[in-house]
Amino acid sequence: MGAFSVWHLVVVLLIALVIFGAGKIKNIGSDLGSAIKNFRSAVREEEEGTGNRPGLGDGSQTINAEVKREDAVKR
């Protein structure tokens, strides 16, 4: 009563096939596979420290900036 059986999965897949069609499901599957592959490679690069995003490396980068209020500039 609480768990899905194989027949439940078959019925759901058949309904998805009728609604979307075989070509659309194939495209969705390949897009999902590409997304997972890209995510894994990004995680692997970040763990190795080869990520090229600034400010996320060893923490040695600092940003110096001057903030001016808009009303102070008008005076």
C-alpha positions as CSV (number, residue, x, y, z in Angstrom):
1,M,0.0,0.0,0.0
2,G,2.9,2.4,0.7
3,A,5.4,1.5,-2.0
4,F,5.3,1.7,-5.7
5,S,5.5,-1.6,-7.7
6,V,6.9,-2.2,-11.1
7,W,3.4,-1.9,-12.6
8,H,3.0,1.6,-11.2
9,L,6.2,2.6,-12.9
10,V,5.2,1.0,-16.2
11,V,1.8,2.9,-16.2
12,V,3.6,6.2,-15.5
13,L,6.1,5.6,-18.3
14,L,3.3,4.7,-20.7
15,I,1.3,7.9,-19.8
16,A,4.5,10.0,-20.3
17,L,5.1,8.3,-23.7
18,V,1.5,9.1,-24.8
19,I,1.8,12.7,-23.7
20,F,5.2,13.6,-24.9
21,G,6.1,11.1,-27.6
22,A,9.2,9.0,-28.0
23,G,11.3,11.7,-29.6
24,K,10.7,14.2,-26.9
25,I,11.4,11.7,-24.1
26,K,14.7,10.8,-25.9
27,N,15.7,14.5,-26.0
28,I,14.8,15.0,-22.3
29,G,16.9,12.0,-21.4
30,S,20.0,13.1,-23.3
31,D,19.7,16.7,-22.0
32,L,19.4,15.3,-18.4
33,G,22.5,13.2,-19.0
34,S,24.5,16.1,-20.3
35,A,23.5,18.2,-17.4
36,I,24.6,15.6,-14.9
37,K,27.9,15.1,-16.8
38,N,28.6,18.8,-16.7
39,F,27.7,19.1,-13.0
40,R,30.0,16.2,-12.1
41,S,32.9,17.7,-14.0
42,A,32.3,21.1,-12.4
43,V,32.3,19.5,-8.9
44,R,35.5,17.6,-9.8
45,E,37.3,20.8,-11.0
46,E,36.2,22.6,-7.8
47,E,37.5,19.8,-5.6
48,E,40.9,19.8,-7.5
49,G,41.1,23.5,-7.1
50,T,41.2,24.2,-10.8
51,G,38.0,26.2,-10.9
52,N,38.5,29.4,-12.7
53,R,35.9,31.4,-10.8
54,P,37.5,34.4,-9.0
55,G,37.4,34.6,-5.2
56,L,36.7,30.9,-4.6
57,G,40.3,29.6,-4.5
58,D,42.4,29.7,-1.4
59,G,40.9,32.9,-0.1
60,S,43.9,35.0,-0.7
61,Q,42.2,37.5,-3.0
62,T,40.8,40.7,-1.6
63,I,38.7,43.4,-3.1
64,N,39.3,47.0,-2.2
65,A,36.5,49.4,-2.9
66,E,35.3,52.8,-2.0
67,V,31.6,53.3,-1.3
68,K,30.0,56.7,-1.7
69,R,26.5,57.6,-0.8
70,E,24.5,59.3,-3.5
71,D,23.4,62.2,-1.3
72,A,27.0,62.9,-0.3
73,V,28.1,63.1,-3.9
74,K,25.4,65.8,-4.7
75,R,26.7,68.2,-2.0
